[in-house]
Amino acid sequence: MGMKRRLLNSVATAIVSIFGVATLLSACSVDNDEVKIDLGSYEWAVFMSEYRDTSFIPRASNGYVVLVRADGSYGLVEHAGMDSGEISWTKHGINFADATSDHWITEQDNSAIEQERVGLMDGLVTLSDGVTRVGVYNGGFQENGYREEVVVARPESSEHHKLNTAGFYPLISACGDDVYGAYAMTPEDGNTRFIFDQIVDEGAVVHTTVTTDSLPFSEVGFYTNDAPCAGDRIYFLGKFLIYDGVHLPEDETLSSHMRHETDGHKHAFALVVVDTHTGSLDWLPLITDNGENLELSLEDVEYSALDANSLDGSGNVVWFGGNGVLYRTEVTTGKTSVLNDDLRSGSHDGVPDLLYHFTSDADTATVLVEDNQDPLTMPRIVTFDKTTGEMLKSVQINGLKDEVPESMILRDIAQKPTK
């Protein structure tokens, strides 16, 4: 269990907003009086960090949380760095983690619980109370196998656990007070194995393999580190591949939707559902209203995103494609429609022109948009209505490139909850 301390202002960072007004926010120290952050004046929180230094004697890392107002002006909170870090904002406040602590910013105060962990995050989810966060961290290969670290964080405590697994969890989901993780691997027999684990049970860390299934594909790819869950079913987007020259039993659902790539491999993109009790999988190809495959390149698929709030009230999953398009998919048919394509973009040599960081709540979907060649110059926050697809807000953040080191990478965005 970690030791609580306050977020103070000795290493606070002065920044300049788009109107040229300096904003000073608190960070971490034990030498000064607490500085309260006026959380109500901000609309979004953006997490930034560097790549983790894995050298024999690693240098110190750092990062920033960018608190953004409705007009695009902002303040910075410096932290100790977390590669691929994420940030969460519920009605109880903001939570994020760096390599040394769990941090909390609320309307009442700002605090941190000291708890060291490996500096590479796989995912961050919130339990049913809207307060408890579960962070999963990638410890990599160890002498006794692969290690994932799980931290259960609450405003007054932080519990750290180490799990021996077969690999890292690219799928993480909270279902009430239970948390699940999954990964896929392809052994020598050529059939992918889908391993589905429970890692939190009623708020307490466990490690139970629910199932290990053999799938008739050479590779199954997915990356959803806060997947939606409803009715004990987790929903995520998956890419199914069959390598060139490999002969596997045909899957009746996807066989007619497998597309040939230039390298000879075949692939299909699908909505996948996993039953949390059994770990059994179902999938539906993503199709248009007339039954044709949804047109997405492999790059579009790789960078597609959804989150815990992607399920709407009408049995649809709302998600954002790597091509800059907001989609809605019926969970019973796989039929997918375009909600908004105003941010549609292309790619060059397999690299997207723009990158999108996605978050949503019950009514809206928001993306942080960055130029892949010059991410810090003019990142943009865009909010859409989840039902109509209407663009509701578009706010540009100016000045970041002059205020933070060039090594900073935009990682994640959270929006102020509306309910």
C-alpha positions in Angstrom: 0.0 0.0 0.0 1.4 3.4 -0.9 2.0 6.5 1.2 -0.2 9.5 0.6 1.3 12.9 -0.2 0.1 16.2 -1.6 0.5 17.6 -5.1 2.5 20.9 -4.5 3.9 23.6 -6.6 7.7 23.7 -6.5 8.1 22.2 -9.9 5.0 23.6 -11.4 5.4 24.7 -15.0 4.5 28.1 -16.3 2.9 28.0 -19.8 1.3 30.5 -22.1 -2.2 30.1 -23.4 -3.4 31.0 -26.8 -4.2 34.5 -25.4 -0.8 34.9 -24.0 -1.9 34.5 -20.3 0.5 32.4 -18.2 -1.1 29.6 -16.2 0.7 28.0 -13.2 -0.5 24.7 -11.9 0.7 22.4 -9.2 2.9 19.4 -9.5 4.9 17.3 -6.9 7.0 18.5 -4.0 7.1 18.5 -0.3 8.5 21.9 0.2 5.6 24.3 -0.5 2.0 24.9 0.4 -0.6 23.1 -1.6 -1.9 24.9 -4.7 -5.5 24.0 -5.6 -6.4 23.4 -9.3 -9.7 24.9 -10.3 -10.9 21.7 -12.0 -14.3 23.1 -13.0 -12.6 25.6 -15.4 -11.3 22.8 -17.6 -13.0 20.6 -20.3 -10.3 18.1 -21.2 -7.2 16.5 -19.8 -4.4 15.3 -22.1 -1.7 12.9 -21.0 1.8 13.4 -22.5 5.0 11.4 -21.8 8.3 10.3 -23.3 9.4 6.8 -24.4 10.7 4.8 -21.5 14.5 4.7 -21.2 15.4 1.0 -21.1 19.2 1.5 -21.0 21.3 -0.2 -18.2 21.4 3.1 -16.3 18.2 4.8 -17.4 17.8 8.6 -17.2 15.0 10.2 -15.3 11.8 10.5 -17.3 9.0 13.0 -17.1 5.7 14.0 -18.7 2.8 16.4 -18.5 -0.9 16.5 -18.1 -2.4 19.3 -20.2 -5.6 20.7 -18.7 -7.5 22.4 -21.5 -10.3 25.0 -21.3 -13.2 25.4 -23.7 -11.3 28.2 -25.5 -8.2 26.1 -26.0 -6.1 27.8 -23.3 -4.5 25.4 -20.9 -2.3 24.7 -17.9 0.4 22.1 -17.4 1.0 19.6 -14.6 4.3 17.9 -14.6 4.7 14.3 -13.6 7.4 11.6 -13.5 6.6 9.9 -16.8 4.7 6.8 -17.9 5.3 5.4 -21.4 1.9 4.9 -23.2 0.2 6.4 -20.1 -3.5 7.0 -19.9 -5.8 9.4 -18.0 -9.3 9.0 -16.6 -11.9 11.6 -15.6 -15.2 10.7 -13.8 -17.5 12.9 -11.7 -15.1 12.0 -8.8 -12.2 13.7 -10.6 -9.1 13.0 -12.6 -6.8 10.0 -12.1 -3.5 9.2 -13.8 -0.3 7.4 -12.9 3.4 7.9 -13.5 6.2 5.6 -12.6 6.2 6.6 -8.9 2.6 7.4 -7.9 -1.1 7.4 -8.5 -2.3 11.0 -8.9 -5.7 12.4 -8.1 -7.1 15.9 -9.1 -10.5 16.7 -7.7 -12.6 19.8 -6.9 -11.6 19.4 -3.3 -7.8 18.8 -3.4 -4.9 17.3 -5.4 -3.0 14.3 -4.0 -0.8 11.4 -4.9 -0.2 7.9 -3.5 3.4 6.8 -3.8 3.6 3.4 -5.4 6.4 2.6 -7.8 5.7 0.4 -10.8 7.2 -0.4 -14.2 7.1 2.7 -16.5 5.0 1.2 -19.4 1.2 1.1 -19.2 -1.0 -1.4 -21.0 -4.4 0.0 -19.9 -6.4 1.9 -17.3 -10.0 1.0 -16.4 -12.5 2.3 -13.8 -14.7 0.1 -11.5 -18.4 0.6 -10.9 -18.0 3.2 -8.1 -16.5 5.6 -10.6 -13.5 6.1 -8.2 -11.4 2.9 -8.1 -9.0 2.7 -11.0 -7.1 -0.5 -12.1 -3.9 0.1 -14.0 -2.1 -2.7 -15.9 1.6 -2.3 -16.6 3.9 -4.2 -18.9 6.9 -5.7 -17.1 8.1 -7.7 -20.1 9.9 -11.0 -20.1 11.4 -12.1 -16.8 13.3 -15.2 -15.7 10.1 -17.0 -14.7 8.1 -15.8 -17.8 6.2 -12.7 -18.8 5.2 -10.2 -16.1 2.2 -7.9 -16.0 1.8 -5.6 -13.0 -1.6 -4.6 -11.7 -2.2 -1.6 -9.5 -5.6 -1.0 -7.8 -5.7 2.7 -7.0 -8.1 4.5 -4.7 -7.7 8.1 -3.3 -6.5 6.7 0.0 -4.6 3.6 -1.1 -2.6 1.9 -3.8 -2.1 -1.9 -4.1 0.5 -3.3 -6.3 0.6 -6.9 -7.6 2.8 -8.8 -10.1 1.3 -11.5 -12.4 3.1 -14.2 -14.4 1.5 -14.4 -17.8 2.2 -15.7 -21.3 2.3 -12.1 -22.7 1.0 -8.6 -22.2 -2.7 -7.8 -22.3 -3.8 -5.9 -25.5 -7.4 -6.3 -24.4 -8.5 -5.0 -21.0 -12.0 -4.4 -19.8 -13.8 -3.6 -16.5 -17.2 -5.3 -16.0 -18.6 -3.8 -12.9 -16.0 -4.6 -10.2 -14.3 -7.3 -12.2 -11.5 -6.8 -14.7 -10.5 -9.1 -17.6 -7.4 -9.2 -19.8 -6.8 -11.2 -23.0 -4.0 -11.8 -25.5 -3.5 -14.0 -28.6 -0.5 -16.0 -29.6 0.3 -18.4 -32.4 2.2 -21.5 -31.4 4.0 -23.8 -33.9 0.9 -25.6 -35.0 -0.2 -22.4 -36.7 -3.6 -21.9 -35.0 -3.9 -18.8 -32.9 -4.6 -19.3 -29.2 -6.9 -16.8 -27.5 -6.2 -16.6 -23.8 -8.8 -14.9 -21.6 -7.9 -14.1 -18.0 -9.7 -12.6 -15.0 -7.3 -10.3 -13.1 -9.7 -8.5 -10.7 -12.6 -10.1 -8.9 -14.9 -7.7 -6.9 -12.2 -5.2 -6.7 -9.4 -7.6 -5.5 -6.6 -8.8 -7.7 -6.8 -12.4 -8.8 -5.2 -14.3 -11.7 -7.5 -16.9 -13.3 -7.4 -18.2 -16.8 -11.1 -18.4 -17.9 -10.3 -20.2 -21.2 -7.7 -20.8 -23.8 -9.3 -21.3 -27.2 -7.8 -22.4 -30.5 -9.0 -20.2 -33.4 -8.8 -21.1 -37.2 -6.6 -18.2 -38.1 -2.9 -17.5 -38.4 -3.1 -14.4 -36.3 -5.8 -12.4 -34.4 -4.9 -8.8 -33.7 -6.6 -6.4 -31.3 -5.7 -3.5 -29.1 -8.5 -2.2 -26.8 -7.2 -1.2 -23.4 -10.6 0.0 -22.0 -13.1 -2.1 -23.9 -16.8 -1.7 -23.2 -18.7 -4.3 -21.2 -22.5 -4.9 -20.8 -24.5 -7.9 -19.7 -21.2 -9.8 -19.0 -20.1 -9.4 -22.6 -17.1 -7.5 -23.7 -17.0 -5.9 -27.2 -13.9 -5.0 -29.2 -12.6 -4.8 -32.8 -10.4 -7.6 -34.1 -8.3 -8.2 -37.2 -8.2 -11.9 -38.4 -5.4 -13.0 -40.7 -4.6 -16.1 -42.6 -1.0 -16.2 -43.9 -0.3 -16.8 -47.6 0.0 -20.5 -48.3 -1.5 -21.6 -45.0 -4.6 -23.9 -45.2 -6.9 -23.7 -42.2 -10.5 -24.8 -41.7 -12.8 -22.1 -43.0 -14.7 -20.0 -40.6 -18.3 -19.8 -41.9 -18.8 -16.3 -40.6 -15.7 -14.6 -42.0 -14.6 -16.8 -44.9 -16.6 -14.8 -47.6 -15.3 -11.6 -46.1 -11.5 -12.4 -46.1 -9.7 -9.9 -48.3 -6.4 -10.5 -50.1 -3.5 -8.2 -49.5 -0.5 -7.5 -51.7 1.7 -9.9 -49.7 -0.8 -12.7 -50.3 -2.2 -12.8 -46.8 -5.9 -12.7 -46.2 -7.6 -10.6 -43.5 -11.0 -9.6 -42.2 -12.1 -6.9 -39.8 -14.8 -7.8 -37.3 -16.7 -6.8 -34.2 -15.8 -9.4 -31.5 -17.8 -10.3 -28.4 -16.4 -12.4 -25.5 -18.6 -14.0 -22.8 -16.9 -13.2 -19.5 -18.2 -16.4 -17.8 -16.9 -18.8 -20.4 -14.4 -16.8 -22.5 -16.2 -18.0 -25.7 -15.9 -15.7 -28.7 -18.4 -14.6 -31.3 -17.6 -12.3 -34.2 -19.3 -10.5 -37.0 -17.7 -8.9 -40.1 -18.0 -5.2 -40.3 -20.3 -4.6 -43.3 -22.2 -1.8 -45.0 -26.0 -1.8 -45.3 -25.8 -3.7 -48.6 -23.6 -6.4 -47.1 -20.3 -5.4 -48.5 -17.1 -5.2 -46.5 -16.5 -1.9 -44.8 -13.6 -0.3 -46.7 -10.7 0.0 -44.3 -7.0 -0.4 -45.0 -4.8 -2.4 -42.7 -3.4 0.9 -41.3 -7.0 2.1 -40.7 -7.7 -1.0 -38.8 -4.5 -0.8 -36.7 -5.3 2.7 -35.4 -9.1 2.2 -34.8 -10.3 2.9 -31.3 -13.2 2.5 -28.9 -13.6 2.8 -25.1 -15.7 1.8 -22.1 -18.5 4.1 -23.1 -18.6 3.1 -26.8 -21.8 1.1 -26.3 -24.8 3.4 -26.8 -28.3 2.9 -25.5 -29.6 1.3 -28.8 -27.4 -1.7 -29.1 -24.6 -0.1 -31.1 -20.9 0.4 -30.7 -19.6 3.8 -31.6 -15.9 3.9 -32.5 -13.3 5.9 -34.4 -11.4 4.5 -37.4 -7.8 5.1 -38.0 -8.9 6.9 -41.2 -10.6 9.7 -39.2 -14.2 8.5 -39.6 -16.6 8.1 -36.7 -18.6 4.8 -37.1 -21.6 3.1 -35.5 -21.9 -0.7 -35.7 -25.0 -2.8 -34.8 -23.9 -5.4 -32.4 -26.4 -8.0 -33.7 -25.6 -7.7 -37.4 -22.2 -6.0 -37.8 -23.8 -3.4 -40.1 -21.7 -0.3 -39.9 -22.7 3.3 -40.8 -20.7 6.5 -41.0 -21.6 9.0 -38.4 -19.1 11.7 -39.4 -16.2 11.8 -41.9 -15.2 15.4 -41.6 -11.8 14.4 -40.2 -11.1 11.7 -42.8 -7.4 11.5 -43.7 -5.0 9.4 -45.7 -1.6 7.8 -45.3 1.8 7.7 -47.0 3.9 4.5 -47.2 1.6 2.8 -44.6 1.9 5.7 -42.1 -1.2 7.7 -41.3 -1.1 11.4 -41.9 -3.0 12.1 -38.7 -3.4 10.2 -35.4 -6.5 10.2 -33.3 -6.9 9.6 -29.6 -10.4 8.7 -28.6 -12.7 9.1 -25.6 -16.4 9.1 -25.1 -19.3 9.4 -22.6 -23.0 8.6 -22.8 -23.7 11.4 -25.3 -20.5 12.5 -27.1 -17.4 11.2 -28.7 -14.2 13.2 -28.6 -10.9 12.8 -30.4 -7.5 14.5 -30.0 -6.1 15.0 -33.5 -2.4 15.2 -34.1 -0.3 15.6 -37.2 1.9 12.5 -37.4 4.9 14.6 -38.7 4.6 17.5 -36.3 2.4 16.4 -33.3 2.9 19.3 -31.0 2.4 22.3 -33.3 -1.4 22.5 -33.5 -3.2 19.5 -31.9 -6.9 19.8 -32.1 -9.8 18.5 -29.9 -13.0 17.7 -31.7 -16.3 16.5 -30.1 -19.2 14.8 -31.9 -22.7 14.0 -30.9 -22.8 10.1 -30.6 -26.4 9.8 -32.0 -26.3 12.2 -35.0 -22.6 12.5 -35.7 -22.8 16.3 -35.6 -19.6 18.0 -34.8 -20.2 20.0 -31.7 -16.8 21.5 -30.8 -13.5 22.0 -32.5 -10.7 23.5 -30.4 -7.1 24.1 -31.3 -4.3 23.9 -28.7 -1.6 26.4 -29.6 1.9 26.8 -28.0 2.6 23.3 -26.7 5.6 22.9 -29.0 7.2 25.9 -27.3 6.4 24.9 -23.8 7.3 21.2 -23.5 10.3 19.2 -24.7 10.2 17.8 -28.3 10.5 14.3 -26.8 6.9 14.6 -25.4 4.3 12.3 -27.1 0.6 12.8 -27.0 -0.8 9.6 -25.4 -4.4 9.9 -24.3 -7.3 12.3 -23.7 -10.1 12.4 -21.1 -13.1 14.7 -21.2 -15.0 16.2 -18.3 -18.0 14.1 -17.5 -21.4 15.6 -18.3 -23.4 13.2 -16.0 
